[in-house]
Amino acid sequence: MITSSVLVLLGIGFTSAVILAVASKLLYVYEDPRIAQVEGVLAGANCGGCGFAGCSGAAQGVVSGKAGANVCVIGGESVAAKVAAIMGLEFASMEKQIAFVDCTGGLRAEDLYHYRGVSDCRAQSLLYDGSKMCPEGCLGFGTCVKSCQFGAISMGPERVPVVDPALCTACGACAQVCPRGVISIQGMTARITHLNETTDCLAPCRQRCPGQINIPRYIEQVKCGDYAGALETIRERIPMPLSIGRVCPHPCETACRRGHVDEPVGINLIKRFAADWEMNRGAHAPIPCAPDTGRKVAVVGGGPAGISCAYFLRRLGHAPTIFESMPKLGGQLRYGIPEYRLPKAILDWEIEGILNLGIGVRHGQYFGRDFTLKTLEEEGFEAVFLGIGAWMNLTLRIEGEDADGVATGTEFLTKVGLGMDTGIGKKIVVIGGGNTAIDTARTGVRLGSDVTLMYRRTRDEMPANIEEIEGAEEEGVKFLFLAAPSRIVKDGNGHVTHVEYIKMQLGEPDASGRRSPAPIEGSETLIEADSVYTAIGQKPELSCLYDDSGQCTLEETRWRTLGAHPDTLQTALPHVFTGGDMHTGPALVIIALGEGRKAARSIHQYLTEGGPHYPSNLQRQLIPYTMFTDVPDVGHRAKAKPPHLIDCDERKCTFGEIEGALSLDDVRNETARCLRCGLTCYDRDIPDGSTCVAAECIKKR
Ligand code: FAD
C-alpha cells in the first residue's frame, strides 16, 4: 500500500517536473539584463515622478527606448550619466529643468475670491471659472503644493506658489494640476525659444517691449540686489544690455502703469545699472549654452540683429559664423550712434563677451560680392540669417544735391566712427528730424562747427528720441522748423554755399497721425552752409540679393525690405531667415535684437524639427483689458534722474560719454517705484523692503 502511494507520488512529481521543463522552454521570457542594471543605478525612491510605475517600470522604459537616460527626476546628472553608460549612449550635460511660476502676484489690486467651500484650484476653476479678476493668474489654493512629492513648492507670503529650485525635480506634477497654466517646466532652451503668449502674465511694460524682456522680473531682482540674476533674465531675451541700456528709447516706459500716478519707472536706467555693474567688475558672467549640435548657420551682417541671432543660435547649441563687410561688428551701434552716447570701448567689451561663447566671425566679407547663398550652401551652412540693415540713403531729389560738401548723415557718422577725416565745414546744415539727423548735428558741434538742423515739421513731430533733442538744444544746435530744402546753391567750383528752403505750414494729420506739412508759396529763403548733411531716411540695399541675370530668389516688399513671415521670419527660401532693419526698414536696436532671437528660434526649429512654428495665442497687440487709465491708492514718488558726466560747455569739444548710470540709492528708489504689475494686478503703496520672490528662486539655481 505504502509502496504504491510512494510510486504514485513519484509519478506525479516526475510528470510535474516534465511539464515544468517543457513549459519553461515554451513560456520562457527573456529579460534584458540592462533593465536590472539601470534599475540598480536609479534613485530607488519609486516616486513615480517620471511617469512610470516605480523605478522598475522606469528602467524597462529606458531599455525599451520609451524614456531617455534622464528619466529619473530626482537622480540628477550623475544618475543620468550612469544610465547613459549602461545603454552605451554618449552623455552630454543636460539642461537643468525647473518649475517656473509665471504669476508675480504682488499685493493684488483686485484679489476677488469667492470660496463657496471649494478649496482646490481645479474644482474652483471648473465650478466658478476661478472667480478672480485675472483670467490667467494663480488661484491661490495651493493644489500645486499638495501635488509636489518633493516639498519643492510652498505658498509664498503673497499667496502665489514659490518654487525651491534645489528641491524641484521638474517632474511636472505641479504643472499638470494647475488649471491656469501658471506653472510650467522649463529649461534654458524652452525659455529662450518662448514667445510671449496671451496666457502669460504680461505686465504692460512686458507687452510693449519689442525684445519681450521679462521686465518685472529683472526689476525685482535688481531691487533685491541680485544683479547677476537680473542680467540672466535680460540675456534670455537680448544679448546687449550695456548698449541697449544706453540707446534704447524705451517704448516699455510708455506703457508703464506708474505713468498714471507720476512718471513711468526708469526701466532702461535699471537695466543699464545691472549691465554696468557687471562691466565695472571687469569679468563677463558665464553664459550657459546647450550641448554642441555642430549644425552650421551663416549669419550675414554683424549689427544688433545678426549679433542677437548668432548669440541665441550659439546658446541653443549650434555653430554660427557671422559674415560682416565692415572691419568690426556692431552695425549702426558702431558706425551710426556716436561715441558720446555709446563709447566704442563699451561696445567692444560687450561684443567680446558674446563672441567668447564660440561664435565665428569673418570680416571684410560683402554678401553678393564675396559670397552668395549658393557658396554658403556649398560650405555646409544649413541655414542662413540675413540681417544687413538699411544702409541705402534716400535722396532729396532737388537741384544741386550733387554739390561738393553735400553728403548723407550716415556717411558722415561712419567716417567719424572709422576715425577718418570728414572734411566738415564751419557752417553746416543738417536736414531731417530723426536720430540720424540729431546725431549728425551733435557730432558736428563736437567737431567745432556752427550747426543748424532743418526740419519740415515742428519739434513735436520730430521722430528722434526726446533726450537727444534736448541734448542738441543744450549744446547749441539751432533748429529751423517748418522748413523744407528746395535747392542747393553752389559756387563756381561746384561747392555748396547755401541751402534754399521753402517755409511750411502744418495741415491735416496724415495716415501716420502726424500733421502733413504744406509749402507756403513764394517763401523761399537762403541759409548759408559750407557742408550739408541729409538724413531723411534709409532703406535696405537689396541689390546683393540679385544675381548677374537680375534674378532674385527671395521676395522684396513694396517698402523695399526683405519679405518674410511676420512671426517666424522665414523668407521665400525655407532655409533663409531675416530680421532687423533689413526686414522692418529703419527701426530700433531693441527691435533688431528681438528679431534676432525670433529668427534664431525659427532656425533652431528648422534644424531640429523640420520647420518653424509658433503658438496660436501669440501676443501681437497690447491686451486691452490690461491697459488701465488710472491706478488708485499709489502715492507720488520722484523718479531718479541719471547723472550727467560732463557739463554742457565741456561737451561741445569732447566725445566722452554724457550720461552716467544711476547710483545705488537711486536705483533702489527706482526699483521701489515699480508697482510689480501683472495682467490686472499691481502693488498698491508698499514699503521698500517688500518680499523678493523671483530673486530668491533665481539665486538658488
Ligand atoms: P545694422 O545695425 O545696420 O547692421 C547691419 C550690418 O550688416 C552692418 O554691420 C553692416 O556693415 C552689415 N552689412 C551691410 N551690408 C552687408 C553685406 N552686403 N554683406 C555683409 N554685411 C553687410 N536705434 C535705437 O534704438 N536708438 C537710437 O538711439 C538709435 N540711433 C540711431 C542713430 C543712427 C545714426 C542710426 C543710423 C540708427 C540709429 N538707430 C537707433 C537705429 C538702429 O541703429 C538700427 O535700427 C539697428 O542698428 C538695426 O540693426 P540691424 O542689425 O538690423 O542693422
Boltz pocket constraint, residues with backbone or C-beta under 6 A from the ligand:
constraints:
  - pocket:
      binder: B
      contacts: [[A, 247], [A, 248], [A, 249], [A, 300], [A, 301], [A, 302], [A, 303], [A, 304], [A, 305], [A, 306], [A, 323], [A, 324], [A, 325], [A, 326], [A, 328], [A, 329], [A, 330], [A, 331], [A, 332], [A, 333], [A, 336], [A, 337], [A, 365], [A, 366], [A, 367], [A, 368], [A, 387], [A, 388], [A, 389], [A, 390], [A, 391], [A, 410], [A, 413], [A, 435], [A, 436], [A, 437], [A, 439], [A, 465], [A, 544], [A, 579], [A, 580], [A, 581], [A, 582], [A, 585], [A, 586], [A, 587], [A, 588], [A, 589], [A, 590], [A, 592]]
      max_distance: 6.0
